[in-house]
Amino acid sequence: MMICADVEEHLLESIDEPLPAAIRQAVDLHLGSCGHCAAFSATMRALDLQLAAAIPPVAAPPSIAAGVVARQRREKREALAGSLPDIIHLTGCAVATLLSALLLPVEAPVTLAAGAAFTCFTYVAMAIVRSSLEAVEQPDW
């Protein structure tokens, strides 16, 4: 059973985002048996409706929307460009490992384990080198 302070807090949280089903059910159960919290909920809903009616929504000018879309596209390209070395490394290691497992006269599980270990080792080494290079590029304030 919830206490009034918790119910009020959950009701306030529900303004920004929906409550999880279990919490919503517990809040509804409490509201059915507590006049104080039911009144608080009704007041909160009425105030929210009054504010929504008093403050008209602001429409962004089309130029801002176009700028936001362009920035999102640019950020996606930059994120892909930043991930490209990792993608190429992992893909190359996976292809080399699979080809080795198929073509070498060594048991496939041994080759796959060695390939996975090599991939992990080189990935960590690459991350260390990348971190070192980024640290060099940053100005020392």
Contacts in CASP RR format, 6 or more apart in sequence:
PFRMAT RR
TARGET T0000
AUTHOR 0000-0000-0000
METHOD contacts of the structure
MODEL  1
MMICADVEEHLLESIDEPLPAAIRQAVDLHLGSCGHCAAFSATMRALDLQ
LAAAIPPVAAPPSIAAGVVARQRREKREALAGSLPDIIHLTGCAVATLLS
ALLLPVEAPVTLAAGAAFTCFTYVAMAIVRSSLEAVEQPDW
1 30 0 8 1.000
2 10 0 8 1.000
2 26 0 8 1.000
2 27 0 8 1.000
2 29 0 8 1.000
2 30 0 8 1.000
4 30 0 8 1.000
4 34 0 8 1.000
4 36 0 8 1.000
4 37 0 8 1.000
7 27 0 8 1.000
7 30 0 8 1.000
7 31 0 8 1.000
7 34 0 8 1.000
7 37 0 8 1.000
7 40 0 8 1.000
8 37 0 8 1.000
8 40 0 8 1.000
10 19 0 8 1.000
10 23 0 8 1.000
10 27 0 8 1.000
11 27 0 8 1.000
11 37 0 8 1.000
11 40 0 8 1.000
11 41 0 8 1.000
11 44 0 8 1.000
12 44 0 8 1.000
13 19 0 8 1.000
14 24 0 8 1.000
14 27 0 8 1.000
15 44 0 8 1.000
15 48 0 8 1.000
18 24 0 8 1.000
19 27 0 8 1.000
30 37 0 8 1.000
31 37 0 8 1.000
31 38 0 8 1.000
31 41 0 8 1.000
32 38 0 8 1.000
85 126 0 8 1.000
85 130 0 8 1.000
86 123 0 8 1.000
86 126 0 8 1.000
89 119 0 8 1.000
89 122 0 8 1.000
89 123 0 8 1.000
89 126 0 8 1.000
90 119 0 8 1.000
90 123 0 8 1.000
93 115 0 8 1.000
93 118 0 8 1.000
93 119 0 8 1.000
93 122 0 8 1.000
94 119 0 8 1.000
96 115 0 8 1.000
97 111 0 8 1.000
97 112 0 8 1.000
97 114 0 8 1.000
97 115 0 8 1.000
97 116 0 8 1.000
97 118 0 8 1.000
97 119 0 8 1.000
100 111 0 8 1.000
100 115 0 8 1.000
101 108 0 8 1.000
101 111 0 8 1.000
101 112 0 8 1.000
102 108 0 8 1.000
104 111 0 8 1.000
END
